[in-house]
Amino acid sequence: MTRHLLEANCKTVHLGGFSPNLEPALTVGSGDRTDIETYSGYDVGENVHPEFLTPEFLDICQNLPPNRKVGTGRRRS
């Protein structure tokens, strides 16, 4: 059994939904264990006091490549 850590960064995060055009960020085997780091609040980051934003989250908000934005990330009413 292998234990994996999938960190949230500009190479692993995608925004707005799922797309078959994205390469898998991680492949695991049967019985493997995974820890997955996530962030939420992409579209409200500009309204939050800076002391609450980690450098990693800011990097994602400012540098996420266009091909990783498969939707707006905003909730529908």
Steps between C-alpha positions, in 0.01 A plus 500: 500500500624844406400825668464803271475874567335707227586862572290787366702712258476641147589161351237299689207738558227563247214745529133467423431134440644193338637460151620193311764726345699527825777251568466313830682671786559168674457133424454261790490126531246280671549525876707818484421781741476863398504835675362776280554870567223733380417869499169676458408864459677571171244759393492681837876515564516867407248586777682319782748665735850406373608343831251217437643411158790258477775553241394173336138616464611836359723323248202295380275808478758705313672238283255220418549428128198562274480132401435411866197734515227271369220716641446818697521344843192699603190337638177518308193640676 
